[in-house]
Amino acid sequence: LHARKCMQAVAMLVPCGCFLLLCGSTSAGGAAALLAAAIAASSWSHAGYAANILDLAGGDAATAAQMWGVVNTIGTVPGIAANVVTGRVLAAAPTAAAGWVRVF
């Protein structure tokens, strides 16, 4: 259980730091490196998340598949809503730069 929490912490904190540093990036290469590091670190979440679903399903593959469907649906709905809200914020802003400042 401790290893899973560590994996989840790395998968959330490292990308957060990369994205914060990205705000001050002045070069395309630096920005690309920070984005790559954020995406690479986020992959650590699979070590904690994927195994947790199977544990909660009691080791039954059919139950785990159903749980994956429910969990992915719950995770997808806020992602869809966030895109809509972001689009409306950007459309209401006087300039694109001002819009992105409001979004973040």
Sequence and secondary structure as in RCSB ss.txt:
>XXXX:A:sequence
LHARKCMQAVAMLVPCGCFLLLCGSTSAGGAAALLAAAIAASSWSHAGYAANILDLAGGDAATAAQMWGVVNTIG
TVPGIAANVVTGRVLAAAPTAAAGWVRVF
>XXXX:A:secstr
 HHHHHHHHHHHHHHHHHHHHHTT  SHHHHHHHHHHHHHHHTTHHHHHHHHHHHHTTT HHHHHHHHHHHHHHH
HHHHHHHHHHHHHHHHHSSSHHHHHHHH 
